[in-house]
Amino acid sequence: QVQLVESGGGLVQAGESLRLSCAASGSIFSINVMGWYRQAPGKEREFVAHKTNGGNTKYADSVKGRFTISRDNAKNTLYLQMNNLKPEDTAVYYCNLLNPISRINYWGQGTQVTVSS
């Protein structure tokens, strides 16, 4: 089993920054993909960004140039630096870990990010 615990959410004004963290623990396969998803009220959960243990990175078009994903493999921790936040970034942000061999997905409990205009 894998446990994911997010932190760092909060209430900010448009244009400000936040940094989310996700600490992973448990039986973590060495080859994995860790990422961030978000879900706004009344909308489906959507992809934000992910980073493989090898360093390959992918971003949603809506966050390119504003968000940066990083990870510390030694600490099994994932980060999301969010700059120039917009009201449309308001959502619950979820950490995800995918084991590409077993295809099992793990999710954190989510952290709320609210951006006021």
N, C-alpha and C positions, 0 to 999 in steps of 0.2 A: 504494500500500500504506500501511497505517496500523499503527503499533506502539504498544502500550499496556503500560506498566510500572507495576505496583502496588508499594506499599511501606506500611509502618506496622503490619503484623500483629504478633501476639505472644501471650504468655500473661499473662492477668490474672485477678484474682479477681472473683467476682460483685459487681456494684455499681460496679465501676470503669469507666474510659473508655479508648477508643482512637480514634485518628484515622487513617483510611486515605487514601492519596493515589494518584492514577493520572495519570501523565504520558503524554500522547498526542503522537505525532510522525508525520511523513510527509505523505501527501496527504489532508488533512482537509478535507472539504467544509464550507463555512461553515454550512450548515443541517444539524444533527445532533442526535441524542439520545445522551447519555452516562448510563450507569447502573451500578449494582452488582447482582450476583447472588451467590448463595452455594450451596454444596453440602456438606451434612453427610455423614459416612460412611453408606453404604447408602441414601442418599436421592437424589432427583433434584435437579438444579439449580433453584433458585427465585429469583424476582424479589425484590429488596430495595427499590430505589428508583431513579428516574431523573429527569433534569433536561434539558430541551431548551436549545438555545442561546438561545432567547427567554425562558427562565426558568420555564416551566411545570414543575411538580414533581408526582411521584406516589410514594407509599410503600405498601409492603405493610402490612396491618393489624397484623402482628406486631411491627413496629418503629416504628409511629406514636407520636410523643411521646417517643421515646428516641433515634432516629437523625435526623441532619440532613445532607442532601446539599447540596453547593454546588459551584460551578465558577468558575474564572477563565478566561474565554474568551481573554483576551490571552495567557495562558500555556498554553492547551490542557491545563489540569489540572483534574481532578475530585477532590473530597474526600468523605469520609463520616465525620462525627463521630458516634461511637457512645457513648452514655452509659447508665448503669445496665445494664451488660451482664449477661446471664443465661447459665447453662450451655447453654441451648438455642440460643444464638447461635453456638456453636462450629461452625465450618465453614471451608472454603476460600472466600475472597471473590474474585470475579472482576470486573474492570472490563470494561465493554462499550461499544462505540460503534456506533451504527446510523446509516447513511446512508439517510435516508427516501426518497431519490429512487431510488437503485439497489437499495435493500433489502438491502445487504450489511452483515453483522454482523462486527465485529472483537472479539477477546477478548484479554485479558491472560493472563499465565501463572498468576495467582492468588497470594494471600497468606493464610497460615494464621492464623486467629483462634481461640484456645482460651480458654475461660472456665471456671475451676474454681469449684466450690461451696464 
